[in-house]
Amino acid sequence: MDKQHQLITDITMLFLKFGIKSLTMDDIARHMGISKKTLYQYVTDKNDIVVKGVSIMIEHEKQILCATNKSSATAIDELIGVTKCVSSEIGEMHPSVIFDIQKYHPEAWKLLENHKKSFVHNMMLKNLKRGIKEGYYRENINPEIIASIYIGMVDHILNPENPINKNISIDKMHSEIIRYHIKGIANDKGIEYLKEALKNNENDKFDLD
C-alpha cells in the first residue's frame, strides 16, 4: 500500500468517526500529524479525499464480499457474512456521513449508487439463485424482483432524510432488513439451517422467533 493510499484510508476512517463536513483540512492535517502543505502533496481538496476514500471503501467491500461468497458453504452462510461485513464497515459510522456525501460530494455519491445498483444487486441476485438451487430458498420467488426489492430497502436506510436514521444505526437497520429478507425467501429447510448456523456462529443479529 503506497503512502497516498494509506493516508486516504486513514482520513476516511476519520470521516466515518467524526463526519465529513465538520472536519476542515486543518483538522485533517492535525489528526494525521502532518502539515497542511504535506497533505496537499497527496490531495487537491476535501472532495478529492472523499472521492478517493469512497473508491477505496468500495474496492475493499468488493474484496470482502467476493471472499465471503467463495468461502461460504451455503447461500445462507453468505448472507450471514454480508451482515458481518456491513457491521464491520459501517457499524460505528457517524450518522451525518451519508448526508454529507449526498449533499456536498455528488461524484462520490454517484460511485456509491453505481456500486449498489450493479455489484450489490448482482451479488444478491446470485445469492437468490444459489439459495434456490441449494434448496434453502422457496422455488416460487422471482430473483430479479427480490433483488430489486432488497436494493430498494437499502436505499431507504441510506436516505439521509429518513427520520429513523436519527435514532437507529445503519448497522442495526441493515440487520433488520436481512432478517426480513431471509424470512421472506427461505423455506422451512432454510430457516432450520439458519437457526443451526447461528448456534455455531458469533453473529447474534438474528432473532427468528
C-alpha positions as CSV (number, residue, x, y, z in Angstrom):
1,M,0.0,0.0,0.0
2,D,1.6,3.3,-1.1
3,K,1.6,6.4,1.2
4,Q,-1.2,8.2,-0.6
5,H,-3.5,5.1,-0.3
6,Q,-2.7,4.7,3.4
7,L,-3.3,8.4,4.0
8,I,-6.6,8.4,2.2
9,T,-7.6,5.3,4.1
10,D,-6.7,6.8,7.5
11,I,-8.6,10.1,6.7
12,T,-11.6,8.1,5.6
13,M,-11.7,6.4,8.9
14,L,-11.6,9.9,10.5
15,F,-14.6,10.9,8.4
16,L,-16.5,7.8,9.4
17,K,-15.9,8.7,13.1
18,F,-16.5,12.4,13.1
19,G,-18.4,13.2,9.9
20,I,-17.1,14.9,6.8
21,K,-18.4,18.5,6.9
22,S,-17.3,19.0,10.4
23,L,-13.7,18.5,9.6
24,T,-11.6,21.1,7.9
25,M,-8.3,20.5,6.0
26,D,-6.5,22.0,9.1
27,D,-8.3,19.4,11.3
28,I,-7.4,16.6,9.0
29,A,-3.7,17.6,8.8
30,R,-3.6,17.9,12.6
31,H,-5.2,14.5,13.2
32,M,-2.8,12.9,10.6
33,G,0.2,14.5,12.3
34,I,1.4,16.3,9.1
35,S,1.4,19.8,7.9
36,K,-1.3,21.1,5.6
37,K,1.4,21.6,2.9
38,T,2.3,17.9,3.1
39,L,-1.4,17.0,2.9
40,Y,-1.8,18.9,-0.3
41,Q,1.0,17.0,-1.9
42,Y,-1.3,14.0,-1.9
43,V,-4.8,15.5,-2.4
44,T,-6.2,18.6,-4.1
45,D,-9.0,19.3,-1.6
46,K,-11.5,17.6,0.7
47,N,-13.7,16.5,-2.1
48,D,-10.7,14.7,-3.7
49,I,-10.2,12.9,-0.4
50,V,-13.9,11.9,-0.2
51,V,-14.0,10.6,-3.8
52,K,-10.8,8.6,-3.4
53,G,-11.9,7.4,0.1
54,V,-15.2,6.1,-1.2
55,S,-13.4,4.3,-4.1
56,I,-11.1,2.6,-1.7
57,M,-14.0,1.5,0.6
58,I,-15.9,0.2,-2.4
59,E,-13.0,-1.9,-3.6
60,H,-12.4,-3.2,-0.1
61,E,-16.0,-4.2,0.3
62,K,-15.9,-6.0,-3.1
63,Q,-12.9,-8.0,-2.0
64,I,-14.6,-9.0,1.3
65,L,-17.9,-9.9,-0.3
66,C,-16.2,-11.9,-3.0
67,A,-14.2,-13.8,-0.4
68,T,-17.3,-14.4,1.6
69,N,-19.1,-15.8,-1.5
70,K,-16.2,-18.2,-2.1
71,S,-15.8,-19.3,1.5
72,S,-19.5,-19.7,2.4
73,A,-20.8,-23.2,2.4
74,T,-24.4,-22.1,1.5
75,A,-26.3,-19.1,0.3
76,I,-27.5,-18.5,3.9
77,D,-23.9,-18.6,5.2
78,E,-23.1,-15.9,2.6
79,L,-25.9,-13.7,3.9
80,I,-24.6,-14.0,7.4
81,G,-21.2,-13.0,6.0
82,V,-22.7,-10.0,4.3
83,T,-24.2,-8.8,7.6
84,K,-20.9,-9.2,9.3
85,C,-19.2,-7.2,6.5
86,V,-21.7,-4.3,6.9
87,S,-21.4,-4.3,10.6
88,S,-17.6,-4.2,10.3
89,E,-17.5,-1.5,7.7
90,I,-20.2,1.0,8.8
91,G,-21.3,-0.2,12.3
92,E,-19.8,2.8,14.0
93,M,-20.2,5.3,11.2
94,H,-21.1,8.9,12.2
95,P,-24.8,9.5,11.3
96,S,-24.0,12.6,9.2
97,V,-21.7,10.8,6.7
98,I,-24.3,9.7,4.2
99,F,-26.0,13.1,4.3
100,D,-22.6,14.9,3.8
101,I,-21.7,12.7,0.8
102,Q,-25.0,13.1,-0.9
103,K,-25.3,16.8,-0.4
104,Y,-21.7,18.0,-0.8
105,H,-19.9,15.3,-2.8
106,P,-22.0,14.2,-5.7
107,E,-19.2,12.4,-7.5
108,A,-18.6,10.2,-4.5
109,W,-22.3,9.7,-4.1
110,K,-22.6,8.5,-7.7
111,L,-19.9,6.0,-7.1
112,L,-21.9,4.6,-4.1
113,E,-25.1,4.5,-6.2
114,N,-23.4,2.7,-9.1
115,H,-21.8,0.2,-6.7
116,K,-25.1,-0.6,-5.0
117,K,-27.1,-0.9,-8.3
118,S,-24.5,-3.0,-10.1
119,F,-22.2,-5.0,-7.8
120,V,-24.5,-5.3,-4.7
121,H,-27.6,-6.0,-6.9
122,N,-25.8,-8.7,-8.8
123,M,-24.4,-10.2,-5.7
124,M,-27.9,-10.5,-4.2
125,L,-29.3,-11.9,-7.4
126,K,-26.7,-14.6,-7.5
127,N,-27.3,-15.4,-3.8
128,L,-31.0,-15.8,-4.5
129,K,-30.4,-18.2,-7.4
130,R,-27.8,-20.1,-5.4
131,G,-30.2,-20.5,-2.5
132,I,-33.0,-21.8,-4.7
133,K,-30.6,-24.3,-6.3
134,E,-29.3,-25.5,-2.9
135,G,-32.9,-26.0,-1.7
136,Y,-32.9,-23.3,1.1
137,Y,-35.0,-20.7,-0.6
138,R,-38.5,-21.0,-1.9
139,E,-38.6,-22.0,-5.6
140,N,-41.5,-19.7,-6.4
141,I,-39.7,-16.4,-5.7
142,N,-38.6,-14.2,-8.6
143,P,-34.9,-13.4,-8.0
144,E,-34.9,-10.3,-10.2
145,I,-37.8,-8.8,-8.3
146,I,-36.5,-9.7,-4.9
147,A,-33.0,-8.4,-5.6
148,S,-34.6,-5.1,-6.7
149,I,-36.7,-5.0,-3.5
150,Y,-33.6,-5.5,-1.4
151,I,-31.8,-2.6,-3.1
152,G,-34.9,-0.5,-2.5
153,M,-34.7,-1.3,1.2
154,V,-31.0,-0.4,1.3
155,D,-31.9,2.9,-0.5
156,H,-34.4,3.6,2.3
157,I,-32.0,3.1,5.2
158,L,-29.3,5.2,3.3
159,N,-31.7,8.1,2.7
160,P,-30.4,11.0,4.8
161,E,-33.9,12.4,5.2
162,N,-35.2,9.1,6.7
163,P,-36.2,10.2,10.2
164,I,-35.4,6.8,11.6
165,N,-31.7,7.4,10.8
166,K,-31.5,9.8,13.7
167,N,-32.2,7.1,16.3
168,I,-31.1,3.8,14.8
169,S,-27.7,3.0,13.3
170,I,-27.4,1.8,9.7
171,D,-25.8,-1.4,11.0
172,K,-28.9,-2.2,13.1
173,M,-31.3,-1.3,10.3
174,H,-29.4,-3.5,7.8
175,S,-29.6,-6.4,10.3
176,E,-33.4,-5.9,10.4
177,I,-33.5,-5.9,6.5
178,I,-31.5,-9.1,6.3
179,R,-33.8,-10.8,8.9
180,Y,-36.9,-9.6,7.0
181,H,-35.2,-10.7,3.7
182,I,-34.4,-14.2,4.9
183,K,-37.8,-14.9,6.4
184,G,-39.4,-13.8,3.1
185,I,-37.3,-16.1,0.9
186,A,-36.3,-19.1,2.9
187,N,-38.3,-22.3,3.1
188,D,-38.6,-24.4,6.2
189,K,-35.3,-26.1,5.4
190,G,-33.6,-22.7,5.1
191,I,-35.0,-21.4,8.4
192,E,-33.8,-24.5,10.2
193,Y,-30.4,-24.3,8.6
194,L,-30.1,-20.7,9.7
195,K,-31.0,-21.5,13.3
196,E,-28.4,-24.2,13.4
197,A,-25.8,-22.0,11.7
198,L,-26.3,-19.2,14.2
199,K,-25.9,-21.6,17.1
200,N,-22.3,-22.2,16.0
201,N,-21.7,-18.6,14.9
202,E,-20.8,-15.5,17.0
203,N,-23.2,-13.4,14.9
204,D,-26.1,-12.6,17.2
205,K,-28.0,-10.2,14.9
206,F,-30.9,-12.6,14.0
207,D,-33.9,-13.4,16.1
208,L,-36.2,-15.7,14.1
209,D,-38.7,-16.4,16.9
